[in-house]
Amino acid sequence: MFVKVVRKCNEKDQARAMAVFQTYDANHEGLLDMEQQSDAFQALGLVDADGRLPRRSHGEMEGADLRVFLGIIERFKKSSLVTLRKNQGFTSVEVFELNSLFKNFDEDHDGHITKQELVGIIEVLFPLEARSKQFRPFLVQLLQEEEDCAPRSFSDFLVVMRKITDQQVKTLRSGSLVRRS
């Protein structure tokens, strides 16, 4: 069943990419030049968190037929997936923001944070959850589990942030935590 769903998604993505290719192949030459590719990639949302388009060779930029265009898209998706995995599912922009916060709380600037510094970050990033009767037991348990890992590097910190974010989503879905805007 899962394989069928994945195949369906891939087929839809490919059909959409083909339609966008045809849209930007205004002269029906079967090739997209560099500008047409840029427009097509942006239409497909294929830019990274820094607004960069997929990497291409000089030859690919000069002109890409449909097969080459689809190959560029596939490479971009694979590289984006690797980055997301490395970053615990956070985008480059989110990682940049989390790293800035991490550095601000790293009082001795040694690239590691203590449990107390982690608590401070949690209170800043998740103020509602930090004070919620429903969410607090999760945070207490998480901090107890993490106590053995102190001090934490930035990559360890990303793992903790992913756990909290996942629990936050789970809690919001269950309706036991009400967000106020």
C-alpha positions as CSV (number, residue, x, y, z in Angstrom):
1,M,0.0,0.0,0.0
2,F,2.7,2.5,1.0
3,V,4.7,1.8,-2.2
4,K,1.5,2.5,-4.3
5,V,1.1,5.9,-2.5
6,V,4.7,6.8,-3.0
7,R,4.5,5.8,-6.7
8,K,1.3,7.9,-7.1
9,C,3.0,10.9,-5.5
10,N,6.1,10.5,-7.8
11,E,3.8,10.2,-10.8
12,K,2.0,13.4,-9.9
13,D,5.2,15.3,-9.3
14,Q,6.6,14.1,-12.6
15,A,3.4,15.0,-14.4
16,R,3.5,18.5,-12.8
17,A,7.1,18.9,-13.8
18,M,6.4,17.9,-17.4
19,A,3.5,20.4,-17.5
20,V,5.7,23.2,-16.2
21,F,8.4,22.2,-18.7
22,Q,5.9,22.5,-21.5
23,T,4.6,25.9,-20.2
24,Y,8.1,27.4,-20.2
25,D,9.1,25.8,-23.5
26,A,7.2,28.6,-25.3
27,N,8.8,28.0,-28.7
28,H,8.2,24.2,-28.5
29,E,11.8,23.5,-29.1
30,G,12.0,20.8,-26.4
31,L,14.7,22.7,-24.6
32,L,14.7,25.2,-21.7
33,D,17.5,27.8,-21.6
34,M,18.9,29.1,-18.3
35,E,16.2,31.8,-17.8
36,Q,13.3,29.4,-18.7
37,Q,14.8,26.8,-16.3
38,S,14.9,29.4,-13.5
39,D,11.3,30.3,-14.1
40,A,10.3,26.7,-14.2
41,F,12.2,25.7,-11.1
42,Q,10.6,28.6,-9.2
43,A,7.2,27.7,-10.4
44,L,7.8,24.2,-9.0
45,G,9.0,25.6,-5.7
46,L,12.5,24.1,-6.3
47,V,14.6,26.6,-4.4
48,D,16.4,26.0,-1.2
49,A,16.0,28.0,2.0
50,D,18.5,30.5,0.7
51,G,16.6,31.0,-2.6
52,R,19.1,29.1,-4.7
53,L,18.0,27.1,-7.7
54,P,19.0,23.5,-8.2
55,R,22.7,23.1,-9.1
56,R,23.3,22.5,-12.8
57,S,26.3,22.0,-15.0
58,H,27.3,24.6,-17.5
59,G,25.9,22.3,-20.3
60,E,22.6,21.9,-18.4
61,M,22.2,25.6,-18.0
62,E,22.7,26.2,-21.7
63,G,19.8,24.0,-22.5
64,A,17.9,21.2,-20.9
65,D,15.5,18.8,-22.6
66,L,12.8,17.2,-20.6
67,R,14.9,14.2,-19.6
68,V,17.7,16.4,-18.3
69,F,15.2,18.8,-16.6
70,L,13.6,15.8,-14.7
71,G,17.1,14.6,-13.8
72,I,18.0,18.0,-12.3
73,I,14.8,17.9,-10.3
74,E,15.5,14.4,-9.0
75,R,19.1,15.5,-7.9
76,F,17.7,18.5,-6.1
77,K,15.1,16.5,-4.2
78,K,17.7,14.0,-3.1
79,S,20.2,16.6,-1.9
80,S,17.4,18.4,-0.1
81,L,16.4,15.2,1.6
82,V,19.9,14.6,2.8
83,T,20.1,18.1,4.2
84,L,16.7,17.7,6.0
85,R,17.8,14.4,7.5
86,K,21.1,15.9,8.7
87,N,19.1,18.9,10.2
88,Q,16.5,16.7,12.0
89,G,13.8,17.8,9.5
90,F,14.5,21.5,10.0
91,T,15.0,23.8,7.0
92,S,18.2,25.7,6.5
93,V,16.4,28.9,7.7
94,E,15.1,27.2,10.8
95,V,18.6,25.7,11.5
96,F,20.1,29.2,11.1
97,E,17.6,30.7,13.6
98,L,18.1,27.8,16.0
99,N,21.9,28.1,15.8
100,S,21.6,31.9,16.5
101,L,19.5,31.1,19.6
102,F,21.9,28.3,20.6
103,K,24.9,30.7,20.4
104,N,23.1,33.3,22.4
105,F,22.4,30.9,25.3
106,D,25.9,29.3,25.1
107,E,27.2,31.6,27.9
108,D,30.8,30.4,27.8
109,H,30.8,30.2,23.9
110,D,32.3,26.7,23.9
111,G,29.9,25.3,21.3
112,H,27.9,23.4,24.0
113,I,25.0,24.2,26.2
114,T,24.2,23.1,29.7
115,K,20.9,21.7,30.9
116,Q,20.1,25.1,32.4
117,E,20.9,26.9,29.1
118,L,18.7,24.3,27.3
119,V,15.8,25.1,29.8
120,G,16.2,28.8,28.9
121,I,15.9,28.1,25.2
122,I,12.9,25.9,25.7
123,E,11.2,28.7,27.7
124,V,11.9,31.1,24.8
125,L,10.9,28.8,21.9
126,F,8.0,27.0,23.6
127,P,6.6,29.4,26.3
128,L,3.1,27.9,26.3
129,E,4.3,24.4,26.4
130,A,6.9,25.2,29.2
131,R,4.0,26.3,31.4
132,S,1.4,23.8,30.3
133,K,0.2,21.1,32.8
134,Q,-0.3,18.7,29.9
135,F,3.1,19.3,28.2
136,R,5.3,19.8,31.3
137,P,5.6,16.1,32.2
138,F,7.0,15.4,28.7
139,L,9.6,18.2,29.1
140,V,10.6,17.0,32.5
141,Q,11.1,13.4,31.2
142,L,13.0,14.7,28.2
143,L,15.3,16.8,30.3
144,Q,15.9,13.9,32.6
145,E,16.8,11.7,29.6
146,E,19.1,14.4,28.3
147,E,20.9,14.9,31.6
148,D,23.3,12.2,30.8
149,C,24.2,14.0,27.5
150,A,25.2,17.3,29.1
151,P,26.8,19.4,27.8
152,R,25.0,19.3,24.4
153,S,26.5,20.2,21.0
154,F,24.4,21.9,18.4
155,S,23.6,18.6,16.6
156,D,22.4,17.2,20.0
157,F,20.4,20.3,20.5
158,L,18.7,19.8,17.1
159,V,17.6,16.3,18.2
160,V,16.0,17.7,21.4
161,M,14.3,20.5,19.4
162,R,12.9,17.8,17.0
163,K,11.5,15.8,19.9
164,I,9.8,18.8,21.4
165,T,8.4,20.0,18.1
166,D,7.1,16.5,17.3
167,Q,5.4,16.3,20.7
168,Q,4.0,19.8,20.3
169,V,2.4,18.7,17.0
170,K,1.0,15.6,18.6
171,T,-0.4,17.5,21.6
172,L,-2.0,20.2,19.3
173,R,-3.6,17.5,17.2
174,S,-5.0,15.8,20.3
175,G,-6.5,19.1,21.3
176,S,-5.0,19.0,24.8
177,L,-3.0,22.2,24.2
178,V,-4.8,25.3,23.0
179,R,-2.6,27.9,21.3
180,R,-3.5,31.5,21.7
181,S,-2.5,33.9,18.9
